[in-house]
């Protein structure tokens, strides 16, 4: 059951990899949804779906008040999922440049809010959403770094939630903690790492350090 009523305590449903639903009272925020068979430009090639993402589908989701996208890589921004969701979503919050993908896929411009690092906006229910830095990159296919990548801070009034997206370890975590911490909940990724790409995906040891970055 993905319906939560009453109360302001956040309830998180993780769908696998980078996709999860944040529910606060009756308000539903979907982060980086990918429910396709493959995280790729085509469903006949590319990486298979990550464990957990095949358990749910778009039809099983409640009405979505907001979708938050951290960057435009295929495993965070999925064409098939977004086009299936677009008629049951009120608002999209994305880093600079990512809105062009959504507009091209038929999302009305009035439903899209683009944010630069350290820029804030008030969501439809009065919550505050801030885009914060991340150490990563962006791109789809052969096009790289034409759009921004980000993490986010969600301030509900009663709680502060950090939405990490993809990021390597760096001093930005300390600055985010100093500006917006302490956090009641941090969601950080550490399942896709390797020594060769430690600059853009954290190894387990720095991940443990970052989860304690509240000042």
N, C-alpha and C positions, 0 to 999 in steps of 0.2 A: 504494500500500500504506500504510494508516494504522495498521499494527501496528509498535510499536517494542519491542524486548526488550533488557534489560540496560543497565547504565550509568546515570549520573545527569545526563547532559548534556541540557538541555531541547531538545526538537524541536517546532517550531511549524509547523502547517499552517493557512494563512490561507484562509478560504472566501469572502472578499469582505466589504466594508463592515466590520462590527463582530464578525463571527463567526470564531473560530479555535479550534483544538485545541492544547492544551499536553500533550505527552507526556514523562514523566520515568520512565525505565525502563518498567515495565508499567502505570504509573498514568496515566489519561487524564482531563484536565480540559477541559471544553468551556465556552467563554466566549460569552455572548450569542448563542446559536444561532438563526438565522433561515434556514429553507430553503423558505419559502413563495414563491409567485409574486409576492405583493404584501405589503409591510410595512404592513398596514392591518387594520381590524376586519372587513373583508370581502374576499374574493378576486376580487370583480368590480369593485372600485374602489380607488383609492389608488395610491401610488407603486409602480412595477414593481420587481421584485427587482433587487438591485444586482449588477453584474458579478462573476461568480465564484460567487455563491451557487447558481446553477442547475447548476453542474458536479457538485456532490455532493448527496446526499440522506441522510435518516436511515438508510436501509437500508445505505448504504455505510460507516457509522461502526462502530467497534469498541464493545465494552462501555464505558460511560462511568462512571467512578468518581465524578465530581463535575461539576456544572454551576454556574458562577458567573454571576450576572446583575447587571449594573451599575445598571439602573433599568428602569422598566416601560413605556417608550415602545415602540411597535409594532415599530420597527426593532431592538430589543434583546431584547424579550420577545414571542415569537410563539406564539399559542395552538396553531396546527396543529402546529408543530414540537415544542412541549413535550408535547402529548398523544400524539404518535407516539413520543417518546423515553421517556416516564415509566416504562415497564416495563424499560428497559435502563440506568437511572441509579440509583446508590446514594444520592446525596446532592445537595441543592441548597443553595447559599449565596447569600443575597440581602440587600439593605438592608432596614431596618425597613419593615414594611407590605406588602412585595412578596409575602411568603409567603401572604397572603390570596388572591391570584390563583391561586397554585399549588394551594392547598387546594381552592378552588372548582372547579378543573379535575381534581381527583381524585388529587392527590399526597398521600400520607399525611403527616400533621403530623410524624411521627418522622423523616422524611427531609429536613425543612426546617430550616435554621439561619438566623435573621435576625440581622443585625449593625448596630449603630449605628457612627457614625464613631469611630475609634480603638479599637473593640472587636476582640478577637482570639479565634480559636478554633483548636483542633487538629483537623485533618482526619483521615480514617480511616487514612491511612498515616503519621501523625505529623508531616506538614508543618504549618506555621503559616500561617494566613490572617488578615490584618488588613484591616478595612474602613477606608478613609481618605477624606478629604473630596474633593469635586469641586464645581465651580461650574457648576451646570446646573439642571434642574427635572425634574418627573415628571408623569405623567398619561396617561390613556387616554380618548379621546373628549372629552367636555366637562368631565371631572373632572381638576383640576390639584392637584398638590402635596399629595396625601393620603398619599403614600409617600415614602421617602427615596431619594436617588440617591447613588452612591458610586464611588470607585475602590478598588483592592485592592492589597495587597502580599502576595505569596506567597513564603514563606521555606522552601526545601527542605532546608536544612542545608548544602548545597554552593553554592547559588545564591540570589540575591534577585531576584525578578521583580516589576516594577510593571505592573499591569493598569489602564490609564488610564480606560476608559469614555469618556463624553463630559464635556468640561469646558472652560470658558473659562479664560483666563489669570488667575492670582491668586497671593497670598502663600501659599496652601495648599501649592503645590508645594515651596516652600522648607522648610516645616515637615515635610512628608513626607520630603524628602531628609535633613533633619537627624535625624529619628527613626529612619528605616529604611535610609537609603543607606549606602554606595554600592550601586548596582544593577548586576547583570550583564546585565540585559535590561529595557528599558522598551518598552511597547507603547502608543503614543499615536496619537490620531486627528487628522487634519488635512485630510480630504478633503471635509468639508461645512462650508464657512465662508462668511461674508459680513460686510461692514462693519456691517450692521444687527443681526446677532446675534453679534458678537464676544465679548460677555459670557458666552455659553454654548457657543460653539465657537471654538477657537483659529484665528487667522489663521496663515499659514505662518511669519511672522517670530517671533512668540512661541513657536511650536512648536519652532523651532530652539533657542531659549533654554532651554526646559524640558528638552529632551533632554540638556542639560548641567547638570542641577540637582543632581547628586551632590556632596555636600560634600567 
